[in-house]
Amino acid sequence: MRAVSVVTVLVVCLASIPGRGQDANALDITRLSRELDETRRQLAESQKQVQQLRQDVDELRQQLRGLQLPAEATTVAAADQDPSFLAAKIAELHQDKVESTSKYPVRVSGLVLFNSYVNRGSVSAADVPVLAFPRSPGIPNGSIGATVSQTLLGISVKGPVVLGARTSADASIDFSGGNPPVSYGVTAGLIRLRTANAHIDWSNTSLKIGQDAPFFSPLSPTSYATVAEPSFSWAGNLWVWTPQVEVEHRIALNTDSSLTFQGGLLDPLTEESASFQFRSPTAGELSRVRQ
């Protein structure tokens, strides 16, 4: 910011000078009058410049008050004080860097899960058993093994604001879609779609379209042993990832509580095995009964 100083010059004019004639006095008065007018003009111009400078200073002060310190400057300051901070930030950028052809942020998540197991008796699936069967004479009972097929991969994207609503989407997959009939195929799990959703969220209303757990049964037991299929899936737990459309509306009652209304339509799935290549309707879909 430049410092501006204004110097005011005081001019004293004498109306009469003893010893001069009347004509000389008239000439001196005329000259002094012109000089006084010029001084007044210069002072008026200086006052205008001072006012303009004051306005500029006030605007600059307002800009400085509203100016926030950029995150980059904060990072630089922290890095100057602690060199390890900069190294941690670089490592974080290498870990979280995801390239996208659009301007919208993309987040990739995942879980590499290794499971080993020992079974005594006969079960429905060696790596993630959900049913146990009585022992049968002459049939080997028990097994031991390991798997990484419950490894998870996920992606989420934040989209633009449309009609005043925030948009986003997410999807997740695992490798529990079966095993290819090849040598050592028991460890080469096939990719399986778990969930995929598009979200449209207003301040009090949300619309979700995709495949997820039924909105009226959103909770399931969590365990690293049963990620591919939640625990108690054969004990009444309605966990099956189902194509659906869900609408939710929230009404705030006070600062600590709210009232939520939910509704939607679900695909009437049944537990029939799907055909390998084409989508064939299940018995529930053939009934044409909407859920």
N, C-alpha and C positions, 0 to 999 in steps of 0.2 A: 504494500500500500504506500503511495507517495505522500510525503508531508508537504502541505501547502501553507505558506505564510503570506499574509497580506500586509503591506506596509502603507499606512495612510500618511500622506504628506500634507502638512498644514501650511498653507500659504497666507502670509500676512500682507495685506495691501495698505499702503499709505495713501490717503486721499489727497494730501497736499505736501509739497516739499518746499520749505522756505528757501528763498533765494532764486527761484525760477519764475519765469513769466507765466502768464495765463495760458499762452499757446502751448508752452512746453508741458504745463500741467495737463492740458487737454489731451496731448499726445500720449503722455504717460498713462493717464487713466484709460484711454482706449486700448493701449497695449496690454495693460494689466487685466482689463476686462476680457480680452481675447484669451489671455493665458489662464484666467480663472475658469472661463467656459471650457477650455480644453482639459483643464484638471478635473472639472466636474464630469466631463464625458468619460475620461479615463477611470474615475472612481465608479461611475455607474456600470462601466464594462467589467471592472474588477468584481463588483458586487454580484453581477450575473454569473461570472465564472465561479465565485465562491458558492453560490446557491447550487449550481450544477454539480460542483464537486461534492457538496454535502449530500445531494441526492444519490450520486454514484456511491459514496461511502455507505449510505443507509442500505442501498440495494445489495452491496457486497456483504454487509453484516448479516442481512437476512439470508443470503445464500450460504454463508458460513454456518449460521445457526441450523439450517435445514440439511446441511451436508452431513452424510454419514460416512464413517470411515470404511472403505472397502474391505471385504474379507481378505483380499490379497495383501493389503497393508498390514492387517492383523497377523497374517501368517508370517510375513517378513519380520515383523517385530518379534514374534515368538521364536522364529528361527535364529535371530540375532542373539537372543538370550539363552537359548538352549539348542545347540547343534543337532542333538538327537531328534528334536521335534521335526526338523526338515526331513530327516531320513525316514521317520515314521510316516510323514505325509506322502513321500514318494512311494513307499511301499504300499500305502493305501490306494494311491492312484493306479498302480500296476494291478492291484487286486480287483478293484471295482470298475476298471475301464471296460466299457461296452460300446461298440460302435453301432450307430444307427443311421440309415439313410434319411430319416426324418428328423425334425427338430424336437421331437418329443422324447422325454427320458425313458430309458429302458433299464430294467433291473433283472439280472439273472441270478437265480439262487439254486442251490443243490445240496444234496446229502449223499455222500458215498458211505453206504452201509454194508458192513460185513457181518454176516450171521453164521455162527456154527451151532450145531444142534446134535443132541443125542435123544433118540426115541426108544422107548420100551413099550412094545405092543404094536398094534396096527393103527395107523392114522390115515386121514384122507389125503394129506400132502405132507411130504417129509420135512420141507423147509418151513412152511407156515401151516401147521395142522389146525383144522377147525373142528374135526370130528375124530373121535376115537372109537374103534370097533373091538368086539370081543376077540380074544385069541382063538385061533383055529388050529387044530392039530395038523401037523405036517407043513404048515406055512411059517416061514421065518418071521419072527417077531422082533422088532427093534431095528434101528439103523443109526448111522452116524454120517455126518457130512457138513458141508459149508456152502454158502451162497452169497452173492452180491446182487442178486436180482431185485432186491428191495431198494436199490439206489434210486434216488429221486432227482429230477431236474425240473426247474420251474422258470417261468419268464412272466414279467408283468410290465405293462406299458401305460403311461399316463397320456391321455389324448387331449384334444382341444376342449374348450368350453362351447357347448352347443345349446342354444335356446336357454341360456342361463344355468345349464347343468354341467357338472364335471364328468368327463368320460374317462374310462380306463378299461383295461382288459388283462386277463391273466390265463395261464394254462400250466398244467403240470403233467409229467409222464413218469413212468417207472419201467422196469424191465421184467415185469411179472406177467407178461402176456402169453406165456407158454414156452416150450422148449423146442427148437428145431430138431427134426428126426435125423440127426447126423451124428457122427462120432464125437463124443464129449459134448454133445448138444445140451446135456443136462445143466451145464454151467453157462450156456449162451442164451440168456433170457431174451425174449422178444419184447420190443418196445410196446407199451400199452398206454393209451390215453386215459388219464385219471379224471381231471377236471379241466374245464375251459369255460370262461365266463366273460361277458361284456357287461360293464356297469355304467349306468347313467344315474347320477346322483344330484338332486336338487337339495335345498337346505332342509326340507322336511319330508321329501319323498324320494324313493330309490326304486330303480327298475333294473333287474338282473336277468339276463338271458344267457343260457348255456347249459352246461352239465356239471352238477354238483350233488352233494348229499341233499336229501329232501329238506326243504326249508323248515318244515315242522319237526324235524329230527336232526338238528345240526351237530349235536354232541356225540362223541364216541370215545371210548377208552383209548388212551395213548400209551404205546409201548414200542420200543425199538425191535421187539421180537415179532410184532404183527403190524407192519406198516402196509404191506400189500393188501391186506384185508383186515379191518379193525377187529379187535377182540370182541367176543360175545356176538359175532355176526350170525351165529345159529341159535342165539338165545333171545331173539326178539329185537335185536338192534337193527333198526331200519337205516342202514348205512349206504345202500347201493347208490353209486353216482348215476344220476338220472337226468336226461334232458328235460329242461323245465323253464318256465317263465315265472318270475316272482316279482310282486309289487309290494312295497312296504311304505307305510305312511306313519310319521311320528308326530305326536302332539305333546308339547312341553306343558306339564302341569305346574311345576315350579323349578327352582334351580337344581333340585336333587332328584326329581322323578319325572317320568314321561310315560305316555300311553302309546303303544305301537300296534298298528293293524297290519296284518300280513295276509296275502292271498296269492294264488298262482295256479298254474296248470302243469301237470307232470305227464310224461310218457308212461302209459300203463304197461310197464315191463313185467315179464315173468322170468322164471329161472331156466328157461329152455336154452340149450346149447345153440349157438349161432352157426350158420353155415360159414364155410371157410372163405368164400369169395364174394358172395352177394349178400345184401341186406334182405333177409326174409322176415316178414312180420311174425311176431310172437302171438301166442293165444290172447294175451291181453290187448294187443293192438288190433287183432282181428275182431275182437268184441266191439270195437269202436266206442268203448266206454271211456269217457274222459275222467281224469283224476284231478 
